């Protein structure tokens, strides 16, 4: 019976993508109910998610530039989205 050699790697990447989009849905839901506004809440939550992904990636000793997606790739995605969302946050007029 023929086996697919890259199946575990593909499944791991799919799991990371599902985990990322599920976390994004949860983060946007919590940001919608934030008392400081959606944009500022989303920036803070994305920043915390990026830090958490970095800590988990370091604790699990995942290689940063692996062939499959891992927590370091999630960190980069959260950091990029945090930077993008921070650009939309308006500063209060003085």
PDB file with one MODEL, atoms N, CA, C and O in Angstrom:
MODEL        1
ATOM      1  N   UNK A   1       0.836  -1.170   0.000  1.00  0.00           N
ATOM      2  CA  UNK A   1       0.000   0.000   0.000  1.00  0.00           C
ATOM      3  C   UNK A   1       0.894   1.252   0.000  1.00  0.00           C
ATOM      4  O   UNK A   1       1.815   1.358   0.811  1.00  0.00           O
ATOM      5  N   UNK A   2       0.632   2.158  -0.873  1.00  0.00           N
ATOM      6  CA  UNK A   2       1.435   3.370  -0.999  1.00  0.00           C
ATOM      7  C   UNK A   2       1.084   4.340   0.121  1.00  0.00           C
ATOM      8  O   UNK A   2      -0.085   4.536   0.452  1.00  0.00           O
ATOM      9  N   UNK A   3       2.116   4.938   0.694  1.00  0.00           N
ATOM     10  CA  UNK A   3       1.915   5.915   1.752  1.00  0.00           C
ATOM     11  C   UNK A   3       2.350   7.290   1.264  1.00  0.00           C
ATOM     12  O   UNK A   3       3.268   7.427   0.456  1.00  0.00           O
ATOM     13  N   UNK A   4       1.678   8.277   1.768  1.00  0.00           N
ATOM     14  CA  UNK A   4       2.040   9.638   1.419  1.00  0.00           C
ATOM     15  C   UNK A   4       3.143  10.101   2.364  1.00  0.00           C
ATOM     16  O   UNK A   4       2.923  10.150   3.574  1.00  0.00           O
ATOM     17  N   UNK A   5       4.323  10.441   1.850  1.00  0.00           N
ATOM     18  CA  UNK A   5       5.443  10.768   2.736  1.00  0.00           C
ATOM     19  C   UNK A   5       5.284  12.090   3.474  1.00  0.00           C
ATOM     20  O   UNK A   5       5.802  12.217   4.584  1.00  0.00           O
ATOM     21  N   UNK A   6       4.601  13.066   2.923  1.00  0.00           N
ATOM     22  CA  UNK A   6       4.492  14.383   3.544  1.00  0.00           C
ATOM     23  C   UNK A   6       3.180  14.588   4.287  1.00  0.00           C
ATOM     24  O   UNK A   6       2.865  15.716   4.666  1.00  0.00           O
ATOM     25  N   UNK A   7       2.420  13.545   4.502  1.00  0.00           N
ATOM     26  CA  UNK A   7       1.123  13.692   5.141  1.00  0.00           C
ATOM     27  C   UNK A   7       1.215  14.272   6.546  1.00  0.00           C
ATOM     28  O   UNK A   7       0.442  15.180   6.850  1.00  0.00           O
ATOM     29  N   UNK A   8       2.109  13.812   7.429  1.00  0.00           N
ATOM     30  CA  UNK A   8       2.164  14.419   8.764  1.00  0.00           C
ATOM     31  C   UNK A   8       2.527  15.905   8.722  1.00  0.00           C
ATOM     32  O   UNK A   8       1.996  16.692   9.506  1.00  0.00           O
ATOM     33  N   UNK A   9       3.422  16.293   7.819  1.00  0.00           N
ATOM     34  CA  UNK A   9       3.794  17.705   7.724  1.00  0.00           C
ATOM     35  C   UNK A   9       2.620  18.536   7.231  1.00  0.00           C
ATOM     36  O   UNK A   9       2.388  19.634   7.737  1.00  0.00           O
ATOM     37  N   UNK A  10       1.880  18.036   6.259  1.00  0.00           N
ATOM     38  CA  UNK A  10       0.737  18.771   5.739  1.00  0.00           C
ATOM     39  C   UNK A  10      -0.357  18.877   6.791  1.00  0.00           C
ATOM     40  O   UNK A  10      -1.001  19.920   6.908  1.00  0.00           O
ATOM     41  N   UNK A  11      -0.577  17.817   7.557  1.00  0.00           N
ATOM     42  CA  UNK A  11      -1.573  17.873   8.605  1.00  0.00           C
ATOM     43  C   UNK A  11      -1.176  18.854   9.691  1.00  0.00           C
ATOM     44  O   UNK A  11      -2.033  19.548  10.237  1.00  0.00           O
ATOM     45  N   UNK A  12       0.110  18.924  10.017  1.00  0.00           N
ATOM     46  CA  UNK A  12       0.559  19.867  11.039  1.00  0.00           C
ATOM     47  C   UNK A  12       0.347  21.301  10.578  1.00  0.00           C
ATOM     48  O   UNK A  12      -0.080  22.146  11.364  1.00  0.00           O
ATOM     49  N   UNK A  13       0.640  21.584   9.319  1.00  0.00           N
ATOM     50  CA  UNK A  13       0.426  22.935   8.801  1.00  0.00           C
ATOM     51  C   UNK A  13      -1.056  23.288   8.783  1.00  0.00           C
ATOM     52  O   UNK A  13      -1.426  24.421   9.088  1.00  0.00           O
ATOM     53  N   UNK A  14      -1.898  22.337   8.432  1.00  0.00           N
ATOM     54  CA  UNK A  14      -3.342  22.587   8.438  1.00  0.00           C
ATOM     55  C   UNK A  14      -3.831  22.838   9.850  1.00  0.00           C
ATOM     56  O   UNK A  14      -4.689  23.694  10.064  1.00  0.00           O
ATOM     57  N   UNK A  15      -3.298  22.105  10.819  1.00  0.00           N
ATOM     58  CA  UNK A  15      -3.683  22.324  12.215  1.00  0.00           C
ATOM     59  C   UNK A  15      -3.280  23.720  12.681  1.00  0.00           C
ATOM     60  O   UNK A  15      -4.027  24.370  13.412  1.00  0.00           O
ATOM     61  N   UNK A  16      -2.118  24.176  12.265  1.00  0.00           N
ATOM     62  CA  UNK A  16      -1.662  25.515  12.639  1.00  0.00           C
ATOM     63  C   UNK A  16      -2.567  26.571  12.011  1.00  0.00           C
ATOM     64  O   UNK A  16      -2.915  27.550  12.671  1.00  0.00           O
ATOM     65  N   UNK A  17      -2.950  26.391  10.757  1.00  0.00           N
ATOM     66  CA  UNK A  17      -3.849  27.351  10.101  1.00  0.00           C
ATOM     67  C   UNK A  17      -5.218  27.382  10.778  1.00  0.00           C
ATOM     68  O   UNK A  17      -5.783  28.454  10.993  1.00  0.00           O
ATOM     69  N   UNK A  18      -5.744  26.220  11.110  1.00  0.00           N
ATOM     70  CA  UNK A  18      -7.047  26.164  11.801  1.00  0.00           C
ATOM     71  C   UNK A  18      -6.927  26.832  13.165  1.00  0.00           C
ATOM     72  O   UNK A  18      -7.815  27.587  13.562  1.00  0.00           O
ATOM     73  N   UNK A  19      -5.845  26.564  13.883  1.00  0.00           N
ATOM     74  CA  UNK A  19      -5.623  27.179  15.199  1.00  0.00           C
ATOM     75  C   UNK A  19      -5.526  28.695  15.072  1.00  0.00           C
ATOM     76  O   UNK A  19      -6.077  29.425  15.897  1.00  0.00           O
ATOM     77  N   UNK A  20      -4.827  29.173  14.039  1.00  0.00           N
ATOM     78  CA  UNK A  20      -4.676  30.613  13.843  1.00  0.00           C
ATOM     79  C   UNK A  20      -6.019  31.286  13.574  1.00  0.00           C
ATOM     80  O   UNK A  20      -6.340  32.302  14.190  1.00  0.00           O
ATOM     81  N   UNK A  21      -6.801  30.724  12.657  1.00  0.00           N
ATOM     82  CA  UNK A  21      -8.080  31.353  12.330  1.00  0.00           C
ATOM     83  C   UNK A  21      -9.085  31.247  13.472  1.00  0.00           C
ATOM     84  O   UNK A  21      -9.920  32.136  13.643  1.00  0.00           O
ATOM     85  N   UNK A  22      -9.018  30.182  14.246  1.00  0.00           N
ATOM     86  CA  UNK A  22      -9.892  30.073  15.410  1.00  0.00           C
ATOM     87  C   UNK A  22      -9.509  31.122  16.451  1.00  0.00           C
ATOM     88  O   UNK A  22     -10.380  31.766  17.037  1.00  0.00           O
ATOM     89  N   UNK A  23      -8.224  31.291  16.678  1.00  0.00           N
ATOM     90  CA  UNK A  23      -7.784  32.326  17.626  1.00  0.00           C
ATOM     91  C   UNK A  23      -8.144  33.719  17.129  1.00  0.00           C
ATOM     92  O   UNK A  23      -8.522  34.577  17.927  1.00  0.00           O
ATOM     93  N   UNK A  24      -8.035  33.960  15.829  1.00  0.00           N
ATOM     94  CA  UNK A  24      -8.402  35.269  15.291  1.00  0.00           C
ATOM     95  C   UNK A  24      -9.884  35.554  15.505  1.00  0.00           C
ATOM     96  O   UNK A  24     -10.262  36.681  15.825  1.00  0.00           O
ATOM     97  N   UNK A  25     -10.726  34.529  15.330  1.00  0.00           N
ATOM     98  CA  UNK A  25     -12.159  34.707  15.567  1.00  0.00           C
ATOM     99  C   UNK A  25     -12.421  35.042  17.030  1.00  0.00           C
ATOM    100  O   UNK A  25     -13.247  35.902  17.335  1.00  0.00           O
ATOM    101  N   UNK A  26     -11.721  34.368  17.929  1.00  0.00           N
ATOM    102  CA  UNK A  26     -11.896  34.639  19.359  1.00  0.00           C
ATOM    103  C   UNK A  26     -11.378  36.030  19.713  1.00  0.00           C
ATOM    104  O   UNK A  26     -12.012  36.755  20.480  1.00  0.00           O
ATOM    105  N   UNK A  27     -10.224  36.405  19.155  1.00  0.00           N
ATOM    106  CA  UNK A  27      -9.664  37.727  19.438  1.00  0.00           C
ATOM    107  C   UNK A  27     -10.574  38.844  18.935  1.00  0.00           C
ATOM    108  O   UNK A  27     -10.767  39.839  19.634  1.00  0.00           O
ATOM    109  N   UNK A  28     -11.131  38.699  17.748  1.00  0.00           N
ATOM    110  CA  UNK A  28     -12.027  39.738  17.236  1.00  0.00           C
ATOM    111  C   UNK A  28     -13.323  39.795  18.035  1.00  0.00           C
ATOM    112  O   UNK A  28     -13.896  40.870  18.209  1.00  0.00           O
ATOM    113  N   UNK A  29     -13.788  38.649  18.523  1.00  0.00           N
ATOM    114  CA  UNK A  29     -14.990  38.659  19.364  1.00  0.00           C
ATOM    115  C   UNK A  29     -14.723  39.400  20.668  1.00  0.00           C
ATOM    116  O   UNK A  29     -15.552  40.201  21.100  1.00  0.00           O
ATOM    117  N   UNK A  30     -13.583  39.147  21.302  1.00  0.00           N
ATOM    118  CA  UNK A  30     -13.246  39.854  22.539  1.00  0.00           C
ATOM    119  C   UNK A  30     -12.979  41.330  22.275  1.00  0.00           C
ATOM    120  O   UNK A  30     -13.329  42.176  23.099  1.00  0.00           O
ATOM    121  N   UNK A  31     -12.372  41.650  21.153  1.00  0.00           N
ATOM    122  CA  UNK A  31     -12.099  43.054  20.830  1.00  0.00           C
ATOM    123  C   UNK A  31     -13.389  43.823  20.580  1.00  0.00           C
ATOM    124  O   UNK A  31     -13.460  45.022  20.848  1.00  0.00           O
ATOM    125  N   UNK A  32     -14.406  43.141  20.069  1.00  0.00           N
ATOM    126  CA  UNK A  32     -15.684  43.807  19.816  1.00  0.00           C
ATOM    127  C   UNK A  32     -16.345  44.274  21.111  1.00  0.00           C
ATOM    128  O   UNK A  32     -17.105  45.242  21.112  1.00  0.00           O
ATOM    129  N   UNK A  33     -16.053  43.583  22.210  1.00  0.00           N
ATOM    130  CA  UNK A  33     -16.647  43.952  23.490  1.00  0.00           C
ATOM    131  C   UNK A  33     -15.697  44.739  24.379  1.00  0.00           C
ATOM    132  O   UNK A  33     -15.994  44.968  25.552  1.00  0.00           O
ATOM    133  N   UNK A  34     -14.561  45.155  23.837  1.00  0.00           N
ATOM    134  CA  UNK A  34     -13.585  45.916  24.617  1.00  0.00           C
ATOM    135  C   UNK A  34     -14.093  47.303  24.942  1.00  0.00           C
ATOM    136  O   UNK A  34     -14.750  47.942  24.120  1.00  0.00           O
ATOM    137  N   UNK A  35     -13.790  47.766  26.136  1.00  0.00           N
ATOM    138  CA  UNK A  35     -14.275  49.078  26.569  1.00  0.00           C
ATOM    139  C   UNK A  35     -13.448  50.230  25.999  1.00  0.00           C
ATOM    140  O   UNK A  35     -13.879  51.382  26.062  1.00  0.00           O
ATOM    141  N   UNK A  36     -12.277  49.944  25.449  1.00  0.00           N
ATOM    142  CA  UNK A  36     -11.438  51.020  24.904  1.00  0.00           C
ATOM    143  C   UNK A  36     -11.592  51.156  23.397  1.00  0.00           C
ATOM    144  O   UNK A  36     -10.847  51.907  22.766  1.00  0.00           O
ATOM    145  N   UNK A  37     -12.529  50.453  22.820  1.00  0.00           N
ATOM    146  CA  UNK A  37     -12.752  50.516  21.379  1.00  0.00           C
ATOM    147  C   UNK A  37     -12.205  49.287  20.681  1.00  0.00           C
ATOM    148  O   UNK A  37     -11.277  48.638  21.163  1.00  0.00           O
ATOM    149  N   UNK A  38     -12.795  48.979  19.536  1.00  0.00           N
ATOM    150  CA  UNK A  38     -12.429  47.769  18.814  1.00  0.00           C
ATOM    151  C   UNK A  38     -10.978  47.772  18.360  1.00  0.00           C
ATOM    152  O   UNK A  38     -10.260  46.789  18.546  1.00  0.00           O
ATOM    153  N   UNK A  39     -10.543  48.892  17.757  1.00  0.00           N
ATOM    154  CA  UNK A  39      -9.201  48.925  17.185  1.00  0.00           C
ATOM    155  C   UNK A  39      -8.127  48.777  18.251  1.00  0.00           C
ATOM    156  O   UNK A  39      -7.208  47.970  18.109  1.00  0.00           O
ATOM    157  N   UNK A  40      -8.245  49.558  19.322  1.00  0.00           N
ATOM    158  CA  UNK A  40      -7.235  49.509  20.379  1.00  0.00           C
ATOM    159  C   UNK A  40      -7.254  48.169  21.096  1.00  0.00           C
ATOM    160  O   UNK A  40      -6.200  47.652  21.466  1.00  0.00           O
ATOM    161  N   UNK A  41      -8.440  47.598  21.297  1.00  0.00           N
ATOM    162  CA  UNK A  41      -8.531  46.282  21.925  1.00  0.00           C
ATOM    163  C   UNK A  41      -7.902  45.218  21.038  1.00  0.00           C
ATOM    164  O   UNK A  41      -7.191  44.341  21.527  1.00  0.00           O
ATOM    165  N   UNK A  42      -8.159  45.291  19.739  1.00  0.00           N
ATOM    166  CA  UNK A  42      -7.597  44.316  18.816  1.00  0.00           C
ATOM    167  C   UNK A  42      -6.077  44.403  18.768  1.00  0.00           C
ATOM    168  O   UNK A  42      -5.401  43.375  18.718  1.00  0.00           O
ATOM    169  N   UNK A  43      -5.535  45.611  18.784  1.00  0.00           N
ATOM    170  CA  UNK A  43      -4.081  45.781  18.789  1.00  0.00           C
ATOM    171  C   UNK A  43      -3.487  45.150  20.049  1.00  0.00           C
ATOM    172  O   UNK A  43      -2.488  44.436  19.969  1.00  0.00           O
ATOM    173  N   UNK A  44      -4.087  45.404  21.197  1.00  0.00           N
ATOM    174  CA  UNK A  44      -3.576  44.852  22.449  1.00  0.00           C
ATOM    175  C   UNK A  44      -3.669  43.329  22.458  1.00  0.00           C
ATOM    176  O   UNK A  44      -2.740  42.655  22.903  1.00  0.00           O
ATOM    177  N   UNK A  45      -4.768  42.790  21.977  1.00  0.00           N
ATOM    178  CA  UNK A  45      -4.942  41.340  21.965  1.00  0.00           C
ATOM    179  C   UNK A  45      -4.007  40.667  20.963  1.00  0.00           C
ATOM    180  O   UNK A  45      -3.477  39.590  21.238  1.00  0.00           O
ATOM    181  N   UNK A  46      -3.803  41.289  19.810  1.00  0.00           N
ATOM    182  CA  UNK A  46      -2.856  40.728  18.840  1.00  0.00           C
ATOM    183  C   UNK A  46      -1.433  40.757  19.378  1.00  0.00           C
ATOM    184  O   UNK A  46      -0.656  39.829  19.152  1.00  0.00           O
ATOM    185  N   UNK A  47      -1.097  41.826  20.090  1.00  0.00           N
ATOM    186  CA  UNK A  47       0.224  41.928  20.692  1.00  0.00           C
ATOM    187  C   UNK A  47       0.428  40.815  21.720  1.00  0.00           C
ATOM    188  O   UNK A  47       1.485  40.185  21.758  1.00  0.00           O
ATOM    189  N   UNK A  48      -0.584  40.576  22.551  1.00  0.00           N
ATOM    190  CA  UNK A  48      -0.482  39.508  23.551  1.00  0.00           C
ATOM    191  C   UNK A  48      -0.436  38.131  22.893  1.00  0.00           C
ATOM    192  O   UNK A  48       0.271  37.243  23.369  1.00  0.00           O
ATOM    193  N   UNK A  49      -1.180  37.946  21.809  1.00  0.00           N
ATOM    194  CA  UNK A  49      -1.157  36.668  21.093  1.00  0.00           C
ATOM    195  C   UNK A  49       0.213  36.427  20.463  1.00  0.00           C
ATOM    196  O   UNK A  49       0.683  35.291  20.426  1.00  0.00           O
ATOM    197  N   UNK A  50       0.846  37.468  19.977  1.00  0.00           N
ATOM    198  CA  UNK A  50       2.185  37.330  19.401  1.00  0.00           C
ATOM    199  C   UNK A  50       3.190  36.925  20.473  1.00  0.00           C
ATOM    200  O   UNK A  50       4.030  36.056  20.242  1.00  0.00           O
ATOM    201  N   UNK A  51       3.107  37.545  21.634  1.00  0.00           N
ATOM    202  CA  UNK A  51       4.004  37.192  22.727  1.00  0.00           C
ATOM    203  C   UNK A  51       3.767  35.755  23.176  1.00  0.00           C
ATOM    204  O   UNK A  51       4.720  35.011  23.406  1.00  0.00           O
ATOM    205  N   UNK A  52       2.510  35.365  23.300  1.00  0.00           N
ATOM    206  CA  UNK A  52       2.182  34.001  23.703  1.00  0.00           C
ATOM    207  C   UNK A  52       2.715  32.985  22.690  1.00  0.00           C
ATOM    208  O   UNK A  52       3.253  31.948  23.079  1.00  0.00           O
ATOM    209  N   UNK A  53       2.569  33.272  21.409  1.00  0.00           N
ATOM    210  CA  UNK A  53       3.082  32.353  20.384  1.00  0.00           C
ATOM    211  C   UNK A  53       4.594  32.232  20.456  1.00  0.00           C
ATOM    212  O   UNK A  53       5.133  31.143  20.262  1.00  0.00           O
ATOM    213  N   UNK A  54       5.282  33.321  20.730  1.00  0.00           N
ATOM    214  CA  UNK A  54       6.727  33.274  20.877  1.00  0.00           C
ATOM    215  C   UNK A  54       7.164  32.457  22.084  1.00  0.00           C
ATOM    216  O   UNK A  54       8.131  31.699  22.014  1.00  0.00           O
ATOM    217  N   UNK A  55       6.452  32.614  23.183  1.00  0.00           N
ATOM    218  CA  UNK A  55       6.779  31.850  24.391  1.00  0.00           C
ATOM    219  C   UNK A  55       6.546  30.362  24.164  1.00  0.00           C
ATOM    220  O   UNK A  55       7.383  29.535  24.526  1.00  0.00           O
ATOM    221  N   UNK A  56       5.401  30.023  23.561  1.00  0.00           N
ATOM    222  CA  UNK A  56       5.095  28.611  23.309  1.00  0.00           C
ATOM    223  C   UNK A  56       6.086  28.014  22.313  1.00  0.00           C
ATOM    224  O   UNK A  56       6.530  26.880  22.488  1.00  0.00           O
ATOM    225  N   UNK A  57       6.434  28.761  21.276  1.00  0.00           N
ATOM    226  CA  UNK A  57       7.410  28.283  20.309  1.00  0.00           C
ATOM    227  C   UNK A  57       8.773  28.041  20.934  1.00  0.00           C
ATOM    228  O   UNK A  57       9.458  27.077  20.591  1.00  0.00           O
ATOM    229  N   UNK A  58       9.167  28.918  21.855  1.00  0.00           N
ATOM    230  CA  UNK A  58      10.449  28.740  22.535  1.00  0.00           C
ATOM    231  C   UNK A  58      10.401  27.567  23.509  1.00  0.00           C
ATOM    232  O   UNK A  58      11.365  26.809  23.616  1.00  0.00           O
ATOM    233  N   UNK A  59       9.291  27.416  24.214  1.00  0.00           N
ATOM    234  CA  UNK A  59       9.172  26.314  25.166  1.00  0.00           C
ATOM    235  C   UNK A  59       9.137  24.954  24.471  1.00  0.00           C
ATOM    236  O   UNK A  59       9.665  23.972  24.994  1.00  0.00           O
ATOM    237  N   UNK A  60       8.522  24.897  23.306  1.00  0.00           N
ATOM    238  CA  UNK A  60       8.453  23.644  22.556  1.00  0.00           C
ATOM    239  C   UNK A  60       9.690  23.419  21.693  1.00  0.00           C
ATOM    240  O   UNK A  60       9.826  22.379  21.048  1.00  0.00           O
ATOM    241  N   UNK A  61      10.585  24.398  21.685  1.00  0.00           N
ATOM    242  CA  UNK A  61      11.835  24.343  20.922  1.00  0.00           C
ATOM    243  C   UNK A  61      11.595  24.068  19.442  1.00  0.00           C
ATOM    244  O   UNK A  61      12.260  23.235  18.827  1.00  0.00           O
ATOM    245  N   UNK A  62      10.631  24.788  18.895  1.00  0.00           N
ATOM    246  CA  UNK A  62      10.349  24.657  17.463  1.00  0.00           C
ATOM    247  C   UNK A  62      11.354  25.507  16.682  1.00  0.00           C
ATOM    248  O   UNK A  62      11.669  26.624  17.093  1.00  0.00           O
ATOM    249  N   UNK A  63      11.852  24.991  15.572  1.00  0.00           N
ATOM    250  CA  UNK A  63      12.799  25.796  14.780  1.00  0.00           C
ATOM    251  C   UNK A  63      12.066  26.945  14.076  1.00  0.00           C
ATOM    252  O   UNK A  63      10.996  26.737  13.504  1.00  0.00           O
ATOM    253  N   UNK A  64      12.634  28.146  14.117  1.00  0.00           N
ATOM    254  CA  UNK A  64      11.950  29.308  13.526  1.00  0.00           C
ATOM    255  C   UNK A  64      11.712  29.203  12.026  1.00  0.00           C
ATOM    256  O   UNK A  64      10.678  29.665  11.545  1.00  0.00           O
ATOM    257  N   UNK A  65      12.622  28.619  11.281  1.00  0.00           N
ATOM    258  CA  UNK A  65      12.481  28.550   9.831  1.00  0.00           C
ATOM    259  C   UNK A  65      12.314  27.107   9.390  1.00  0.00           C
ATOM    260  O   UNK A  65      13.115  26.587   8.613  1.00  0.00           O
ATOM    261  N   UNK A  66      11.267  26.466   9.891  1.00  0.00           N
ATOM    262  CA  UNK A  66      11.005  25.066   9.571  1.00  0.00           C
ATOM    263  C   UNK A  66      10.235  24.975   8.253  1.00  0.00           C
ATOM    264  O   UNK A  66       9.738  25.978   7.742  1.00  0.00           O
ATOM    265  N   UNK A  67      10.145  23.765   7.714  1.00  0.00           N
ATOM    266  CA  UNK A  67       9.424  23.562   6.452  1.00  0.00           C
ATOM    267  C   UNK A  67       7.920  23.517   6.656  1.00  0.00           C
ATOM    268  O   UNK A  67       7.164  23.668   5.696  1.00  0.00           O
ATOM    269  N   UNK A  68       7.470  23.312   7.890  1.00  0.00           N
ATOM    270  CA  UNK A  68       6.035  23.311   8.194  1.00  0.00           C
ATOM    271  C   UNK A  68       5.732  24.520   9.070  1.00  0.00           C
ATOM    272  O   UNK A  68       6.626  25.082   9.703  1.00  0.00           O
ATOM    273  N   UNK A  69       4.481  24.909   9.099  1.00  0.00           N
ATOM    274  CA  UNK A  69       4.083  26.041   9.926  1.00  0.00           C
ATOM    275  C   UNK A  69       4.159  25.659  11.396  1.00  0.00           C
ATOM    276  O   UNK A  69       3.891  24.516  11.768  1.00  0.00           O
ATOM    277  N   UNK A  70       4.531  26.633  12.229  1.00  0.00           N
ATOM    278  CA  UNK A  70       4.588  26.404  13.666  1.00  0.00           C
ATOM    279  C   UNK A  70       4.266  27.705  14.401  1.00  0.00           C
ATOM    280  O   UNK A  70       3.756  28.651  13.800  1.00  0.00           O
ATOM    281  N   UNK A  71       4.563  27.752  15.692  1.00  0.00           N
ATOM    282  CA  UNK A  71       4.217  28.925  16.495  1.00  0.00           C
ATOM    283  C   UNK A  71       4.988  30.178  16.077  1.00  0.00           C
ATOM    284  O   UNK A  71       4.498  31.293  16.253  1.00  0.00           O
ATOM    285  N   UNK A  72       6.187  30.002  15.528  1.00  0.00           N
ATOM    286  CA  UNK A  72       6.954  31.165  15.079  1.00  0.00           C
ATOM    287  C   UNK A  72       6.272  31.835  13.878  1.00  0.00           C
ATOM    288  O   UNK A  72       6.304  33.058  13.746  1.00  0.00           O
ATOM    289  N   UNK A  73       5.665  31.040  13.019  1.00  0.00           N
ATOM    290  CA  UNK A  73       4.932  31.615  11.887  1.00  0.00           C
ATOM    291  C   UNK A  73       3.682  32.340  12.378  1.00  0.00           C
ATOM    292  O   UNK A  73       3.304  33.380  11.841  1.00  0.00           O
ATOM    293  N   UNK A  74       3.049  31.781  13.400  1.00  0.00           N
ATOM    294  CA  UNK A  74       1.906  32.469  14.003  1.00  0.00           C
ATOM    295  C   UNK A  74       2.341  33.797  14.613  1.00  0.00           C
ATOM    296  O   UNK A  74       1.641  34.802  14.485  1.00  0.00           O
ATOM    297  N   UNK A  75       3.492  33.800  15.273  1.00  0.00           N
ATOM    298  CA  UNK A  75       4.006  35.033  15.859  1.00  0.00           C
ATOM    299  C   UNK A  75       4.161  36.107  14.794  1.00  0.00           C
ATOM    300  O   UNK A  75       3.779  37.258  15.007  1.00  0.00           O
ATOM    301  N   UNK A  76       4.724  35.734  13.646  1.00  0.00           N
ATOM    302  CA  UNK A  76       4.921  36.708  12.564  1.00  0.00           C
ATOM    303  C   UNK A  76       3.583  37.214  12.022  1.00  0.00           C
ATOM    304  O   UNK A  76       3.446  38.396  11.707  1.00  0.00           O
ATOM    305  N   UNK A  77       2.598  36.322  11.915  1.00  0.00           N
ATOM    306  CA  UNK A  77       1.287  36.732  11.417  1.00  0.00           C
ATOM    307  C   UNK A  77       0.604  37.676  12.404  1.00  0.00           C
ATOM    308  O   UNK A  77       0.030  38.687  11.999  1.00  0.00           O
ATOM    309  N   UNK A  78       0.663  37.348  13.705  1.00  0.00           N
ATOM    310  CA  UNK A  78       0.065  38.232  14.712  1.00  0.00           C
ATOM    311  C   UNK A  78       0.774  39.582  14.751  1.00  0.00           C
ATOM    312  O   UNK A  78       0.125  40.619  14.885  1.00  0.00           O
ATOM    313  N   UNK A  79       2.101  39.577  14.635  1.00  0.00           N
ATOM    314  CA  UNK A  79       2.847  40.836  14.658  1.00  0.00           C
ATOM    315  C   UNK A  79       2.519  41.689  13.436  1.00  0.00           C
ATOM    316  O   UNK A  79       2.388  42.908  13.551  1.00  0.00           O
ATOM    317  N   UNK A  80       2.385  41.063  12.272  1.00  0.00           N
ATOM    318  CA  UNK A  80       2.037  41.811  11.060  1.00  0.00           C
ATOM    319  C   UNK A  80       0.630  42.396  11.174  1.00  0.00           C
ATOM    320  O   UNK A  80       0.402  43.551  10.814  1.00  0.00           O
ATOM    321  N   UNK A  81      -0.307  41.600  11.672  1.00  0.00           N
ATOM    322  CA  UNK A  81      -1.672  42.105  11.839  1.00  0.00           C
ATOM    323  C   UNK A  81      -1.741  43.182  12.919  1.00  0.00           C
ATOM    324  O   UNK A  81      -2.521  44.127  12.807  1.00  0.00           O
ATOM    325  N   UNK A  82      -0.928  43.040  13.958  1.00  0.00           N
ATOM    326  CA  UNK A  82      -0.880  44.058  15.008  1.00  0.00           C
ATOM    327  C   UNK A  82      -0.362  45.379  14.438  1.00  0.00           C
ATOM    328  O   UNK A  82      -0.901  46.442  14.747  1.00  0.00           O
ATOM    329  N   UNK A  83       0.671  45.316  13.616  1.00  0.00           N
ATOM    330  CA  UNK A  83       1.208  46.526  12.990  1.00  0.00           C
ATOM    331  C   UNK A  83       0.191  47.164  12.047  1.00  0.00           C
ATOM    332  O   UNK A  83       0.059  48.387  11.993  1.00  0.00           O
ATOM    333  N   UNK A  84      -0.521  46.323  11.310  1.00  0.00           N
ATOM    334  CA  UNK A  84      -1.538  46.832  10.405  1.00  0.00           C
ATOM    335  C   UNK A  84      -2.687  47.473  11.176  1.00  0.00           C
ATOM    336  O   UNK A  84      -3.152  48.554  10.814  1.00  0.00           O
ATOM    337  N   UNK A  85      -3.145  46.814  12.235  1.00  0.00           N
ATOM    338  CA  UNK A  85      -4.249  47.362  13.030  1.00  0.00           C
ATOM    339  C   UNK A  85      -3.827  48.622  13.771  1.00  0.00           C
ATOM    340  O   UNK A  85      -4.635  49.531  13.959  1.00  0.00           O
ATOM    341  N   UNK A  86      -2.570  48.685  14.194  1.00  0.00           N
ATOM    342  CA  UNK A  86      -2.087  49.884  14.887  1.00  0.00           C
ATOM    343  C   UNK A  86      -2.100  51.092  13.960  1.00  0.00           C
ATOM    344  O   UNK A  86      -2.239  52.222  14.428  1.00  0.00           O
ATOM    345  N   UNK A  87      -1.961  50.879  12.675  1.00  0.00           N
ATOM    346  CA  UNK A  87      -2.026  51.980  11.721  1.00  0.00           C
ATOM    347  C   UNK A  87      -3.414  52.579  11.601  1.00  0.00           C
ATOM    348  O   UNK A  87      -3.569  53.725  11.180  1.00  0.00           O
ATOM    349  N   UNK A  88      -4.431  51.798  11.972  1.00  0.00           N
ATOM    350  CA  UNK A  88      -5.806  52.280  11.896  1.00  0.00           C
ATOM    351  C   UNK A  88      -6.268  52.960  13.181  1.00  0.00           C
ATOM    352  O   UNK A  88      -7.307  53.621  13.189  1.00  0.00           O
ATOM    353  N   UNK A  89      -5.520  52.808  14.252  1.00  0.00           N
ATOM    354  CA  UNK A  89      -5.911  53.418  15.512  1.00  0.00           C
ATOM    355  C   UNK A  89      -5.662  54.912  15.423  1.00  0.00           C
ATOM    356  O   UNK A  89      -4.552  55.354  15.128  1.00  0.00           O
ATOM    357  N   UNK A  90      -6.679  55.662  15.676  1.00  0.00           N
ATOM    358  CA  UNK A  90      -6.558  57.111  15.622  1.00  0.00           C
ATOM    359  C   UNK A  90      -6.063  57.624  16.973  1.00  0.00           C
ATOM    360  O   UNK A  90      -6.483  57.145  18.026  1.00  0.00           O
ATOM    361  N   UNK A  91      -5.178  58.592  16.924  1.00  0.00           N
ATOM    362  CA  UNK A  91      -4.713  59.196  18.172  1.00  0.00           C
ATOM    363  C   UNK A  91      -5.699  60.280  18.587  1.00  0.00           C
ATOM    364  O   UNK A  91      -6.328  60.925  17.749  1.00  0.00           O
ATOM    365  N   UNK A  92      -5.819  60.462  19.876  1.00  0.00           N
ATOM    366  CA  UNK A  92      -6.749  61.474  20.397  1.00  0.00           C
ATOM    367  C   UNK A  92      -6.185  62.874  20.130  1.00  0.00           C
ATOM    368  O   UNK A  92      -4.991  63.105  20.320  1.00  0.00           O
ATOM    369  N   UNK A  93      -7.025  63.792  19.696  1.00  0.00           N
ATOM    370  CA  UNK A  93      -6.540  65.161  19.452  1.00  0.00           C
ATOM    371  C   UNK A  93      -6.153  65.829  20.763  1.00  0.00           C
ATOM    372  O   UNK A  93      -6.798  65.637  21.794  1.00  0.00           O
ATOM    373  N   UNK A  94      -5.098  66.607  20.701  1.00  0.00           N
ATOM    374  CA  UNK A  94      -4.603  67.286  21.924  1.00  0.00           C
ATOM    375  C   UNK A  94      -5.238  68.627  22.057  1.00  0.00           C
ATOM    376  O   UNK A  94      -4.958  69.352  23.012  1.00  0.00           O
TER     377      UNK A  94
ENDMDL
END
